[in-house]
Amino acid sequence: MTFSRRTLLGAAAAAPIVAGAAGEASAASSRLFRESLDFALQRLRQVAPNVTSFPEETKFEKWTYVNSGGWVGGFWPGMHWLAFLDSGDEQFRKWAVESALRLSPRRTDTSIHDLGFLFYPSWVTAYRLTNDVSWRDGAVQAASSLIQRYNDKGRFIRAWGALGTPTNAGRAIMDTMMNLDLLTFASEQTGESRFLDVAVAHAETTRLKFIRPDGSTPHVFDFNPDTGEDIGPNTNQGYSPTSCWSRGQAWGIYGFTTMYRRCHRREFLEAARKLADFALDALTPDHIPVWDYRSPLAPNDVKDSSAGAIMACGLLDLAAVSGRLSYRVAALRILDALCRTCLTTRAEKHEAVLARGTRNRRTETGIEVSLPYGDYYLMEALLRVLKPRELGRAIGLS
């Protein structure tokens, strides 16, 4: 299902007020959110019996797969854990367990930084919902693999490339902010400070090197891997080293807010607010992020609904920890817009929930598609509004 920009803008203009003075969703939006989450569960029930691998993106409305899980493998079991949390349906729990267990070989994978993406929605959430210590132990093992990628000279976690190889050895990316909570979990569970120390160091380096005075960020920052000295900003998925890739900005809002929640360092809260303020100022009237806020075609370039879903989650948490109601109101507007204009409800044979995602506009890969992280964070955002206590227990907000 696709919509023209004129349709999107018209729908946004016609949308009801989504939050009152107390920041609560309006009755109309609450109904919309409930209906949207019900639709997500219905779509999962329809598609899951035929899924034996890890969805990566859609092509012609059907999931394509990455058998190893790639960096996205945690989101498919994560969606089923969230569906189980909402519905209590044991079938969702069964699917969650089956798909999460397929990630077992990745616990010792030191070749990527994405172990938080892989094991937090799948294994950490599984442990919190079941109290089965095997999930906890596996997640801690993954955290032990992740910290091997830490460069103590530059105080950053290496993003890409196998350890011991020179290519990308000094490259850090904004996305890694989302992998740090796996380390804080491991530190909490084991009592070992080394996990938290690495998470804090990487977050501090990201704060100092990535955030520009106006609150925008590059996707990448390069260091000399041998000395830790700065080389400078760069990009892989943004338009340019001086642009602002919207999904990266959303990762930063969510990640810095989480790090403030875990260690209560004021500078991380200030970083989250700075990134959030820039992104909110850059949003178009339809409340769906452009793929890069500084694309030459912005604000009329292609959108990335996944950036909107991630941003909504981060803003809801930022409102909670900062006490600033404006962030919650903004999150509800984004979530309302996603549910009104980006769901696949009109496409009965579509296998995903959230349309209008952009994987990598710069390389022309995955434009106007559905993405598993878009679906996952949409469900998380909806549960943050509809069932905050239950969701908080599952992902560690309480």
C-alpha positions as CSV (number, residue, x, y, z in Angstrom):
1,M,0.0,0.0,0.0
2,T,1.4,3.4,-1.0
3,F,0.2,6.9,-0.6
4,S,1.1,10.1,-2.5
5,R,2.6,12.9,-0.5
6,R,-0.5,15.0,-1.1
7,T,-2.6,12.2,0.4
8,L,-0.3,12.0,3.4
9,L,-0.4,15.7,4.0
10,G,-4.1,15.8,3.6
11,A,-4.5,12.9,6.1
12,A,-2.3,14.6,8.6
13,A,-4.3,17.8,8.3
14,A,-7.5,16.0,8.8
15,A,-6.3,14.0,11.8
16,P,-7.8,14.7,15.2
17,I,-5.9,16.1,18.1
18,V,-4.0,13.2,19.5
19,A,-3.2,14.3,23.0
20,G,-4.8,16.4,25.7
21,A,-3.2,18.7,28.3
22,A,-2.0,15.7,30.3
23,G,-0.4,14.1,27.3
24,E,-2.9,11.3,27.1
25,A,-4.0,9.9,23.7
26,S,-7.4,11.1,22.6
27,A,-10.2,8.6,22.5
28,A,-10.0,8.5,18.7
29,S,-6.3,7.9,18.7
30,S,-6.5,5.3,21.5
31,R,-9.0,3.4,19.3
32,L,-6.7,3.8,16.3
33,F,-3.7,2.5,18.3
34,R,-5.7,-0.5,19.6
35,E,-7.0,-1.3,16.1
36,S,-3.5,-1.0,14.7
37,L,-1.9,-3.3,17.3
38,D,-4.8,-5.8,16.7
39,F,-4.0,-5.6,13.0
40,A,-0.3,-6.3,13.7
41,L,-1.2,-9.4,15.7
42,Q,-3.6,-10.6,13.0
43,R,-0.9,-10.2,10.3
44,L,1.6,-12.1,12.4
45,R,-0.9,-14.9,12.9
46,Q,-1.4,-15.0,9.2
47,V,2.2,-15.0,8.1
48,A,4.2,-16.7,10.9
49,P,3.3,-20.4,10.1
50,N,5.1,-20.1,6.8
51,V,8.2,-18.2,8.1
52,T,11.2,-20.4,8.9
53,S,14.0,-17.8,8.6
54,F,14.5,-14.1,9.5
55,P,12.6,-11.4,7.5
56,E,14.9,-8.7,6.1
57,E,12.7,-6.6,3.9
58,T,9.7,-7.0,1.6
59,K,9.7,-7.4,-2.2
60,F,6.3,-7.2,-3.9
61,E,4.6,-7.3,-0.5
62,K,6.4,-10.6,0.5
63,W,9.2,-11.0,3.1
64,T,12.7,-11.8,1.8
65,Y,15.0,-13.5,4.3
66,V,18.5,-13.5,5.7
67,N,19.1,-17.0,7.0
68,S,21.8,-16.1,9.6
69,G,19.7,-13.3,10.9
70,G,22.1,-10.7,9.6
71,W,21.7,-7.7,11.9
72,V,17.9,-7.8,11.9
73,G,17.3,-11.4,13.3
74,G,16.2,-10.3,16.7
75,F,13.1,-8.3,15.5
76,W,11.1,-11.3,14.3
77,P,11.1,-13.1,17.7
78,G,10.8,-9.7,19.3
79,M,7.6,-9.1,17.5
80,H,6.2,-12.4,18.7
81,W,7.2,-11.7,22.3
82,L,5.4,-8.4,22.1
83,A,2.4,-10.1,20.6
84,F,2.4,-12.7,23.4
85,L,2.7,-9.9,26.0
86,D,-0.4,-8.2,24.6
87,S,-2.5,-11.2,23.9
88,G,-1.4,-14.0,26.2
89,D,-1.7,-16.3,23.2
90,E,0.7,-19.3,23.7
91,Q,1.1,-19.7,20.0
92,F,3.0,-16.3,19.8
93,R,5.2,-17.6,22.7
94,K,5.9,-20.8,20.7
95,W,6.9,-18.8,17.6
96,A,9.0,-16.4,19.6
97,V,10.9,-19.3,21.3
98,E,11.5,-21.1,18.0
99,S,12.8,-18.1,16.1
100,A,14.9,-16.8,19.1
101,L,16.6,-20.2,19.4
102,R,17.7,-20.0,15.8
103,L,19.9,-17.1,16.8
104,S,21.9,-19.3,19.2
105,P,25.0,-19.6,17.0
106,R,25.3,-15.8,16.9
107,R,26.0,-15.6,20.7
108,T,29.8,-16.0,20.0
109,D,29.8,-13.8,16.9
110,T,32.5,-11.2,17.3
111,S,32.4,-10.0,13.7
112,I,29.6,-7.4,14.1
113,H,28.4,-4.7,16.5
114,D,24.7,-5.7,16.1
115,L,24.5,-8.1,19.0
116,G,22.2,-5.8,20.9
117,F,19.8,-5.7,18.0
118,L,20.0,-9.5,17.7
119,F,19.7,-10.5,21.4
120,Y,17.8,-7.7,23.2
121,P,14.4,-8.0,21.6
122,S,14.7,-11.8,21.5
123,W,16.7,-13.2,24.4
124,V,16.6,-10.4,27.0
125,T,12.9,-9.9,26.5
126,A,12.5,-13.7,26.7
127,Y,14.2,-13.8,30.1
128,R,12.1,-10.9,31.4
129,L,8.9,-12.6,30.4
130,T,9.7,-16.2,31.3
131,N,12.5,-16.0,34.0
132,D,14.2,-18.8,32.2
133,V,17.9,-18.2,33.0
134,S,19.1,-19.8,29.8
135,W,17.9,-16.7,27.9
136,R,19.8,-14.5,30.4
137,D,23.0,-16.5,30.1
138,G,22.9,-16.5,26.3
139,A,22.4,-12.7,26.3
140,V,25.3,-12.2,28.7
141,Q,27.4,-14.4,26.4
142,A,26.5,-12.2,23.5
143,A,27.5,-9.1,25.5
144,S,30.9,-10.8,26.2
145,S,31.3,-11.1,22.4
146,L,30.3,-7.5,21.8
147,I,32.8,-5.9,24.1
148,Q,35.6,-7.6,22.2
149,R,35.0,-5.0,19.6
150,Y,35.8,-2.2,21.9
151,N,38.8,0.0,20.9
152,D,40.3,1.4,24.1
153,K,42.4,4.0,22.2
154,G,39.4,5.7,20.7
155,R,36.9,4.6,23.3
156,F,34.4,3.3,20.8
157,I,32.9,0.0,19.7
158,R,34.0,-0.9,16.2
159,A,31.0,-1.0,13.8
160,W,32.0,-3.2,10.9
161,G,34.6,-5.7,9.8
162,A,35.9,-8.9,11.5
163,L,38.4,-8.3,14.3
164,G,41.9,-8.3,13.1
165,T,41.1,-7.0,9.7
166,P,42.0,-3.4,8.6
167,T,39.0,-2.4,6.6
168,N,36.6,-0.2,8.7
169,A,38.7,-0.9,11.8
170,G,38.3,2.7,13.0
171,R,34.7,3.2,12.1
172,A,32.0,4.0,14.7
173,I,28.3,4.5,13.8
174,M,25.3,6.0,15.5
175,D,23.4,2.7,15.3
176,T,25.6,1.2,18.0
177,M,23.9,3.4,20.6
178,M,21.1,0.8,20.4
179,N,23.4,-2.1,21.2
180,L,24.6,-0.6,24.5
181,D,21.6,-1.8,26.5
182,L,22.7,-5.4,26.0
183,L,25.9,-4.4,27.9
184,T,24.0,-2.6,30.7
185,F,21.8,-5.8,31.1
186,A,24.9,-8.0,31.3
187,S,26.5,-5.7,33.9
188,E,23.2,-5.7,36.0
189,Q,22.9,-9.5,35.8
190,T,26.6,-10.4,36.5
191,G,27.7,-7.5,38.7
192,E,30.7,-7.0,36.4
193,S,31.4,-3.4,35.7
194,R,33.3,-4.0,32.5
195,F,30.1,-4.2,30.5
196,L,28.7,-0.9,31.7
197,D,32.1,0.7,31.5
198,V,32.3,0.0,27.8
199,A,28.7,1.1,27.2
200,V,29.3,4.4,29.0
201,A,32.6,5.0,27.2
202,H,31.1,4.4,23.8
203,A,28.1,6.6,24.6
204,E,30.4,9.4,25.8
205,T,32.5,9.2,22.6
206,T,29.3,9.3,20.5
207,R,28.1,12.3,22.4
208,L,31.4,14.2,21.9
209,K,32.1,13.3,18.3
210,F,28.8,12.9,16.6
211,I,26.5,15.6,17.9
212,R,26.8,18.9,16.0
213,P,26.0,22.2,17.7
214,D,22.5,22.2,16.1
215,G,21.7,18.7,17.3
216,S,22.1,16.9,14.0
217,T,24.4,13.9,13.6
218,P,26.3,12.1,10.9
219,H,25.8,8.4,10.5
220,V,29.6,7.6,10.8
221,F,32.6,8.9,12.6
222,D,36.0,7.6,11.7
223,F,39.1,7.2,13.9
224,N,42.6,6.1,13.5
225,P,42.2,2.6,14.9
226,D,45.8,2.5,16.1
227,T,46.0,5.8,17.9
228,G,42.3,6.7,18.5
229,E,42.8,10.1,16.9
230,D,39.9,11.7,15.0
231,I,39.6,11.3,11.2
232,G,36.2,12.9,11.0
233,P,32.5,12.4,10.2
234,N,31.4,10.2,7.3
235,T,28.3,8.3,6.1
236,N,27.1,5.0,4.8
237,Q,23.4,5.4,4.8
238,G,23.0,9.2,5.0
239,Y,23.1,11.5,2.0
240,S,26.5,12.9,2.9
241,P,29.0,13.3,5.8
242,T,27.3,16.6,6.6
243,S,23.7,15.5,6.3
244,C,21.5,13.9,9.0
245,W,20.1,10.4,8.3
246,S,16.8,10.2,10.0
247,R,17.0,6.6,11.2
248,G,20.4,7.3,12.7
249,Q,19.0,10.3,14.5
250,A,16.2,8.2,15.8
251,W,18.7,5.5,17.1
252,G,20.4,8.3,18.9
253,I,17.3,9.7,20.6
254,Y,16.3,6.2,21.8
255,G,19.9,5.1,22.7
256,F,20.9,8.2,24.7
257,T,17.6,8.2,26.6
258,T,18.2,4.5,27.5
259,M,21.7,5.3,28.6
260,Y,20.4,8.1,30.8
261,R,17.8,5.7,32.3
262,R,20.6,3.2,33.1
263,C,23.3,5.4,34.6
264,H,21.6,8.7,35.2
265,R,24.4,10.8,33.6
266,R,22.9,14.2,32.9
267,E,24.9,14.7,29.7
268,F,23.2,11.7,28.1
269,L,19.8,13.2,28.8
270,E,20.9,16.5,27.3
271,A,22.2,14.6,24.3
272,A,18.9,12.9,23.8
273,R,17.0,16.1,24.1
274,K,19.3,17.9,21.6
275,L,18.8,15.2,19.0
276,A,15.1,15.1,19.6
277,D,14.7,18.9,19.2
278,F,16.5,18.9,15.9
279,A,14.5,16.0,14.5
280,L,11.2,17.5,15.6
281,D,12.1,20.8,14.0
282,A,12.9,18.9,10.8
283,L,9.7,16.9,10.6
284,T,7.3,17.6,7.8
285,P,3.6,18.4,8.4
286,D,2.7,14.7,7.9
287,H,4.9,13.8,10.9
288,I,6.7,11.0,9.0
289,P,10.5,11.5,8.8
290,V,12.2,12.1,5.4
291,W,14.9,9.4,5.0
292,D,17.6,12.1,5.5
293,Y,16.6,15.5,7.0
294,R,19.3,17.2,4.8
295,S,18.6,15.5,1.5
296,P,18.6,18.1,-1.3
297,L,15.0,16.9,-2.0
298,A,13.9,17.3,1.6
299,P,11.2,17.8,2.7
300,N,9.8,16.2,-0.5
301,D,12.1,13.1,-0.7
302,V,11.1,9.6,0.2
303,K,10.1,8.8,3.7
304,D,11.3,6.3,6.3
305,S,8.4,5.0,8.4
306,S,10.9,2.9,10.5
307,A,12.6,6.1,11.6
308,G,9.3,7.4,12.7
309,A,8.5,4.3,14.7
310,I,11.9,4.3,16.4
311,M,11.6,8.0,17.1
312,A,8.2,7.6,18.7
313,C,9.6,5.0,21.1
314,G,12.5,7.2,22.0
315,L,10.3,10.3,22.5
316,L,7.9,8.4,24.7
317,D,10.8,7.3,26.9
318,L,12.4,10.7,26.8
319,A,9.2,12.3,28.0
320,A,9.0,9.8,30.9
321,V,12.6,10.4,32.1
322,S,12.7,14.2,31.5
323,G,9.2,15.1,32.6
324,R,8.7,17.1,29.4
325,L,5.2,16.5,28.1
326,S,6.0,18.0,24.7
327,Y,8.0,15.0,23.8
328,R,5.0,12.7,24.5
329,V,2.7,14.9,22.5
330,A,5.1,14.8,19.6
331,A,5.4,11.0,19.9
332,L,1.7,10.5,19.8
333,R,1.4,12.6,16.7
334,I,4.1,10.6,14.9
335,L,2.4,7.3,16.0
336,D,-1.0,8.6,15.0
337,A,0.4,9.5,11.5
338,L,2.1,6.1,11.1
339,C,-1.2,4.3,12.0
340,R,-3.3,6.5,9.7
341,T,-1.0,6.6,6.6
342,C,1.6,3.8,6.6
343,L,-0.2,0.5,7.6
344,T,-0.7,-2.2,5.0
345,T,-4.3,-2.7,5.9
346,R,-5.5,-2.3,2.3
347,A,-3.2,-5.0,1.0
348,E,-4.6,-8.3,2.1
349,K,-1.7,-10.4,0.8
350,H,1.0,-8.1,2.3
351,E,3.1,-10.0,4.8
352,A,4.3,-7.0,6.9
353,V,2.5,-4.3,9.0
354,L,4.2,-1.0,8.3
355,A,4.7,0.3,4.7
356,R,6.8,3.2,3.4
357,G,10.1,2.2,5.0
358,T,13.5,3.0,3.4
359,R,16.4,0.7,4.0
360,N,19.3,2.5,2.2
361,R,18.3,5.4,-0.1
362,R,21.9,6.2,-0.8
363,T,22.5,2.9,-2.5
364,E,19.0,2.6,-3.9
365,T,18.4,-0.5,-1.8
366,G,15.0,-1.1,-0.2
367,I,13.0,2.0,-1.2
368,E,9.3,2.1,-0.2
369,V,9.4,-1.3,1.5
370,S,8.5,-2.9,4.8
371,L,11.2,-3.6,7.3
372,P,11.2,-5.9,10.3
373,Y,12.5,-3.2,12.6
374,G,9.7,-0.9,11.4
375,D,7.1,-3.4,12.4
376,Y,8.9,-4.2,15.7
377,Y,9.2,-0.6,16.9
378,L,5.7,0.3,15.8
379,M,4.4,-2.5,18.1
380,E,6.7,-1.4,20.9
381,A,5.5,2.2,20.5
382,L,1.8,1.1,20.6
383,L,2.4,-0.9,23.7
384,R,4.2,2.0,25.3
385,V,0.9,3.8,25.1
386,L,-1.6,1.1,25.5
387,K,0.2,-1.2,28.1
388,P,3.1,0.8,29.6
389,R,3.5,-1.3,32.7
390,E,3.6,-4.6,30.9
391,L,5.8,-3.3,28.2
392,G,8.1,-1.7,30.7
393,R,8.6,-5.1,32.5
394,A,9.4,-6.8,29.1
395,I,12.0,-4.4,27.9
396,G,13.3,-3.1,31.3
397,L,11.7,0.3,31.7
398,S,10.5,-0.4,35.3
